[in-house]
Amino acid sequence: QRYRNAILLSIGVVYYLRLDFVNCQNLIKLLALRQKDSADLIKILQNEIDEVVRNTFIPDGIALTAGLKENIFMSLICSITRTPLLIVGPPGSSKTLSVNILNDNANGKESRSSYYCDLVRLQSFHYQCSRSSTSDEVAAVFHKASMRQSTLNDSCEQCLVFMDEAGLPEEDKESLKVLHYLLEGHMSTKPTVSFIAISNHILDAAKSNRCVCLLRLAPDNSELEIIASDIL
């Protein structure tokens, strides 16, 4: 049962959360052909998301929407497993906020929550993309994080490269093409650093296929109600 749950959770992380609403429903229908797998997938995934969020300190005044919960969960899971993550969504969908919350909570033995005390401390290396970003700048951030990681105990501390506004660099300059090489190492060799990129739009297949993707849609009415309620 434990192995089956792990497989379903992996499907949820790698496939389910990267789909839009229509394709999510299609996947659920496909799994429904295998008895209760579709219901189990959603239940197991939601239980794990709730477990992480329940043990995460969220500052007052922040609306705990489904989108924020998923962002925090995926950021944590992919960071501690060194799995590249790309979060795609419109402005205001809690992309940057979720990474900031994760960094505030993931402090190893010094974490506020006992849940995070059992996990590695994250050290974030932030890179703000712009239209004038260069491949040398991107490679330099990875190099700095890798050099720092080489001085740390992997079981206690983990370096994270956080790329903000990854959709800004102009594609014709191929500023982010260096990611093909940097992220490919996550597939062929043991990765040394974690990687999270956020973007307002999906990156090309060469980059997005090297990451686990989390698709954030515009908030629906229920999420807007939660936001309004928490603000008031």
N, C-alpha and C positions, 0 to 999 in steps of 0.2 A: 504493500500500500504506500509506503514511504517513497519508493522509487517511482511509482505511478504519479504521485503528487508532484514529485520533483520534475518529471517529464512535462506534466500539464503546466506547471509554473514556468518552465523554460519556454513552452509554446506561447504562454501569455506575455512574457517579457520580450521575446524575440519577434513574434509575429502579431499577436492580438493588439498590442498597444501602439503599433506603428500604422494601423489601418484607420481609415475614416469610418463613419458610422455605418454606411451601406456595406462595406466590405467586412466590418466586424460582424454584422448580422449574417453575412454569407458564411463566414468561418464558423459561427455558432451553429448554423444549420448543417454544415458539413460534419461537425463533430457530433451533432445530435443523432446522426446516423449510427454512431457507435454508442448506443444506449444513453447513459447519463454523462458522457464526457463533457458536453457543452456546459451543463449546469455546474459540474465539478470544477471546470476551468475557471469560470467566473467567481465561484465561491472561494476557491483556494487562492486565487489572485487577490481578491478583495480582502480576504482574511490577512494575508501577508502585508498588504498595503496598510491596513488598519493597525497591525501590530507595530510596524515601523513608526507610523505617525503618532500612535498613542505614546510611544516612548521618546518622541522628539519634542524638544522645547520650542514652542511657537510663540513669538512675542505677541503681546496684547495688540488688538486693533487689526490683526491680519485675518481675513476671511479664509476659513479652512474649506476651500472648494475641492471638488473631486480632482480638478486639474492640478492644484497645488499638491495634493496628496500623491498623485501619480508621479509628478515631477520629483518630489523628495524621495520617494521609494526607488525610482529608477536611478536617480543620481547616486544614492547610497550603494545600491546593489552593483552598479557598473563601476563605481570608484574602488570598492574594496576587492572586486574581482579583476580589476584592470581591464575591463571591457570598454572599448571606445563607445561613447554615447553622443548622439546628435538629437537635441530637442528642437523641434520645429513648431512654430506657432506665431500668431499675430502679436503685436505689441500688447502688453498688459495681461499676458497669459501665465504670469508667475514663473517665467523661465529663469531669469537672473535671481529672483527672490528665493527660489528653491535651492539654488546652489549656495547662496549666502547663508541660508538657514542650516544647510548641511555642514558648511564650514564652521559655523558657530557651535554645532552640537558634537561633531566628530573630533573630540580632543583626547582620545585615548583614555587613560586612567583618570584624567582630570575632568572628564565629561560630567555634566550635571546629571545625566541619566545613567543608571547602572547598565542599561542596554548598550549604550555607546562605550561604556568603560571596557567592555569585552571586545571592542573593535579597534582597528588601527586609528591613529591620529592622522588626519589629512592636512597636508601642507599645500596650499593652493598657489599656483604660478599663473597669474592672470595676464591674458593678452587681449587688448582691445583692438579688434580689426577696424580697418578703415579702407576707403577706396585706394589709398596709396600704400597699403600693406605690401610687404615683399616676402618672398620665400625665405630669404636670409633671416628676417625678423622672426618668422614662425619657427624656423629650425633652431634659432638661438634660444628661444623659450624652452623648447624640448630638451636642448642640450643642457641648459641650466638646471632644469628639473631632474634630468638623468644624473648629472654630476652630484646634485644634492642627495638623490636617492642612494647613490653608491656609498654615502657616508652614514646611512641610517640602517637600523635593524628593520628588515622588511616585515617582520611579524608585529612590529609596534607602530611604525610610521610609514605613511604612503604619500608620495608626491603626486599632485594632480595638476595637469595643465588645463586651465579653463579658458576657452576661446569665446569671447563675447562678440556678437554681431558677425558671425562667420559668413553671412551672406553679402556683406558689404564689398569685399575686394572684387575688383573687376575681373571677370572670367578671362578676357582676352590677354590679361597680363600673367595669367596662370600663377598667381601669388600663392595659392593654396595647393598647387600640384605636389609640393614637397610632402603633403600629408599622405599621398599615395605610398611613399616610401616609409614614412614614420609610422603609419598605422598598419602597414602590411606586416611589420614585425610582430604585431599582436596576433597574427595568424600563424606565422611560421616559427617564431621563437618566443620564449617567455618574455612578456612585456616588462619594462622596468618602471614605467609611470602610467598613471591613469589619465584619461582624456575625456573632457566634456566640452562640446561645442553647442552654442545656441544660435538659432537663425530665424528670421521672419519668413523664410521660404526654404524649400527643400534644395539641397545642394545636388550637383550632378551625380549620376549613378556611380561613377568611379570613387567618389568620396563617401556617399551615403551607404553604399554597399559594404564599406569597410567598418561600419558602425552599427550598433543597435540604435534604431530610430524610435523616437517617441513623438507622435503627431498630436499637437494640441490644436483643437478646433476653437472657433469663437465660442465664448460661453453661452449656454442655452438659458432659458428663462429660470430654471431651477437654480443654476449657479448665480445668476444675477440677483435672485431673491436672497440667497445666502450672503452675497457680498453686501447688499443693501441692509440686511438685518444686522450683520456684524458691525457695519459702520455706525448704524444708529444705536 
